[in-house]
Amino acid sequence: MSLYRVVMRLSRNPGTSHPDGDDHRGYTVVAPLDASGHLDLELWRAEKEKCTVLRFSPDEDEKADGWLTHRGSHWYFRYDEEDEGPDEPVFRLGDHLLRQGEYLTIHEADGEDLTYKITDVVKV
């Protein structure tokens, strides 16, 4: 069990504001992963101050930084400033393998559900 830097880039999302995807939009998350590549709740509890989220974008207004959080049975991206938007739930994040080539859906602050591809996973 270790912390990993997981980079997710906006994938193709037909019928949305980004139908062709965009490698310059996405998230960099420091996440606690077990040997199989799933989120590890116990490691998160021990290291949660190190479990960060950075939303990157060419649009300065869309950039944000915050934390990976857990409530109930769900994981969220939590931001500390109101202008960064509400917590973003990641669809079934606890069930997903966080490995290169996998896909995740994030419910964006503007209400869109967008798919991201994991492009990089590196031990921190």
C-alpha positions in Angstrom: 0.0 0.0 0.0 1.4 3.3 -1.1 0.6 6.7 -2.4 0.5 7.2 -6.1 0.3 10.2 -8.5 -2.6 9.4 -10.9 -3.0 11.6 -13.9 -6.4 11.6 -15.7 -6.9 13.5 -19.0 -10.2 14.4 -20.6 -11.2 11.6 -23.0 -13.6 11.7 -25.9 -17.1 12.7 -24.7 -19.5 12.8 -27.7 -22.4 15.1 -27.3 -20.7 17.3 -24.6 -18.7 20.5 -24.6 -15.5 18.5 -25.4 -16.5 15.8 -27.9 -12.9 15.1 -29.0 -11.3 15.2 -25.5 -8.5 17.4 -24.5 -5.1 16.3 -23.1 -4.7 19.7 -21.5 -7.7 19.3 -19.2 -7.8 16.8 -16.4 -6.8 15.9 -12.8 -3.7 15.0 -11.0 -4.5 13.0 -7.8 -2.3 11.7 -5.1 -4.2 8.6 -4.1 -3.6 5.7 -1.6 -3.7 2.5 -3.7 -3.5 -1.1 -2.6 -1.5 -3.8 -4.5 -4.4 -4.4 -6.9 -4.8 -0.6 -7.9 -7.9 0.1 -5.8 -8.2 3.0 -3.4 -7.2 2.0 0.2 -9.5 3.5 2.8 -7.2 2.7 5.7 -4.2 4.3 4.1 -6.3 7.3 3.1 -7.2 7.7 6.8 -3.6 7.6 7.8 -2.3 9.9 5.0 -5.3 12.0 4.0 -3.5 15.3 4.3 -1.2 14.1 1.5 -4.1 12.9 -0.8 -4.5 15.9 -3.0 -6.3 16.8 -6.2 -5.2 19.3 -8.8 -7.7 20.1 -11.6 -5.7 21.4 -14.6 -6.9 23.3 -17.7 -5.7 25.9 -20.2 -8.6 28.1 -18.8 -7.3 29.7 -15.6 -10.8 29.9 -14.2 -11.2 26.1 -14.3 -8.0 25.3 -12.4 -8.5 24.2 -8.8 -6.7 22.4 -6.0 -8.1 20.4 -3.1 -8.2 17.0 -1.5 -9.3 13.4 -2.2 -12.0 12.8 0.4 -14.3 10.0 1.5 -17.8 10.2 3.0 -20.0 7.2 3.6 -19.2 4.8 0.8 -18.3 7.5 -1.8 -15.1 9.3 -2.8 -15.0 13.0 -3.8 -12.7 15.7 -5.0 -13.1 18.4 -2.4 -12.1 22.0 -3.0 -11.4 24.6 -0.4 -12.6 27.8 -2.1 -16.1 28.5 -3.1 -15.2 29.7 -6.6 -13.6 26.3 -7.3 -17.1 24.7 -7.2 -18.7 22.1 -5.1 -17.2 18.7 -4.3 -17.0 16.5 -7.4 -18.2 12.9 -7.0 -16.3 10.4 -9.1 -18.7 7.6 -10.3 -17.9 4.4 -8.3 -14.3 5.6 -7.7 -13.9 3.0 -4.9 -14.7 0.2 -7.3 -12.4 1.3 -10.1 -8.9 0.2 -10.8 -6.6 3.2 -10.9 -4.3 2.0 -13.6 -3.0 3.4 -16.8 -5.5 3.0 -19.6 -8.6 2.8 -17.4 -11.5 5.3 -17.6 -13.4 7.3 -14.9 -16.5 9.5 -15.0 -16.5 12.7 -13.0 -19.6 14.8 -12.3 -18.3 18.3 -13.0 -19.3 21.4 -11.1 -21.3 22.6 -14.1 -23.5 19.4 -14.1 -21.8 17.6 -16.9 -20.6 14.0 -16.5 -17.3 13.7 -18.3 -15.1 10.7 -19.0 -11.3 10.8 -18.2 -8.6 8.4 -19.2 -5.9 7.5 -16.7 -2.6 8.3 -18.5 -0.1 8.0 -15.8 0.3 6.2 -12.4 3.5 6.7 -10.5 4.5 5.8 -6.9 5.1 9.0 -4.9 
